Amino acid sequence: MHLPTREQSGVLIVSVSGRIDHIASEEFTKALDPLLASCVPGKPPLLLDFSGVDYISSAGLRVLMIASRRAKGQRGVFAIAALQPLVQEVFAISRFNLIMPCYVSLDAACKVLGA
């Protein structure tokens, strides 16, 4: 899984796209690993751009939960933005929007997280 990155307003934005299901979850974990390694104090906050994600399963939610816990354990900043309606509904039903910061848009997230 290729996760293109860019920096905006002092925030490292990672573009995620497609389906994050049982099949893709292992690849998603591996792709996130080096990004999470640098999610520490003094480094830019890590923001996942979910505007291209059209489906997430419980396996994908598990990857995000582990990533969020790892970032918190390292005292890094980890968040998600631009959830599509179906994915947003999954987050609301599973209460994931209470586990990690979720922003309506990239701009809104960058205003809060950026330097």
N, C-alpha and C positions, 0 to 999 in steps of 0.2 A: 504494500500500500504506500503510495507516494503522498506525502503531506507537505505541500509547498508552504513556505513561511515568508513573512515579510514583517517589517517593523513599521508601526504607526503610533505616533504620540508616545514613544517610549514603551510600547507594548509589543510583544512578539505574538503575531497573529498566525495561527496555523489553520490552513484551509482543509476541512474534512469534507469528503463527498461520498455519495453512494449509500449503500446499505451497510449498517453495522449490525450484523447478525452473527449467529454461531460460527459460520464459515469464515467471516472476515475478522472476528474478534481477536484471534491470535495474531494475525498480521497487524491489526490496529495497535495491539499491545506493543509489539516489536517496534513499530514506527514511532510510537510515543515515547519509548524508553529513553533515547538520547535527549529528547526535548525536556523530559521530566528531570533528567540528571542536572540540567542547568536551571531548573526552577528553584532557585535559592535566593536568599537576601542579597541585594546588590546587583542582581540580574533583572532584566525586564520581566514583568508579569507575563504568564503564558495564557493566551486567550484562544480557545478553539472556536473557529468560525464554522457553525453548523448550518449555514444557509444552503449548502449543497447536500445535506443529509436528508434523505426522504424516508428512512426507516431505521429504527433501533430496537433491538430485541433485549431480553434480559441479560444475555451474554455481553452485549455492548454496554449496557448500564453497569454491569460488574466491572468492566474495564475502566469506565469513568470513575466509579467509586474507589477503586484501587489507586488510580492516578491522583484523585483528589486527596486521599489519605497520605499518599507518598509526598505530595507537594506540601501539605500541612505539616507533616513530620519534618520536612526540610525547611520549614518556615518560608516557603515560597508562595507566590500568588498564582492561583489557577482558577480560571473561569470559562464560561461558555456563553456564546452570543448567537443571535440570529437563528433561533430554532424555527423550523418549518411547523405549520399547524399540527400535523400528525405527531411529530416528535415532541412538540410542546405538550400535547395532550398526554403522551406517555410519561413525560417528566412530571406533569401535574398529578396524574393518577398514582404514580409510584412515589410521589413526594420528593423526587430528586431535586426539584427546584429549591428545596429547603436544605439539601445536603451541600450544594455548591452554588456559588453565585451564577445566576443566569440573567443575561441582559437581552433586551429586545433587539438591539442593533449593535453593530461594531462601534459606531460613533458613540453611543451611550456608554458602552463598556470602556472605551478609550478615555472618555471624559472622567470616569471614576478611577480607573486603574492607572492611567498615564501620568507621566511626570509633569 
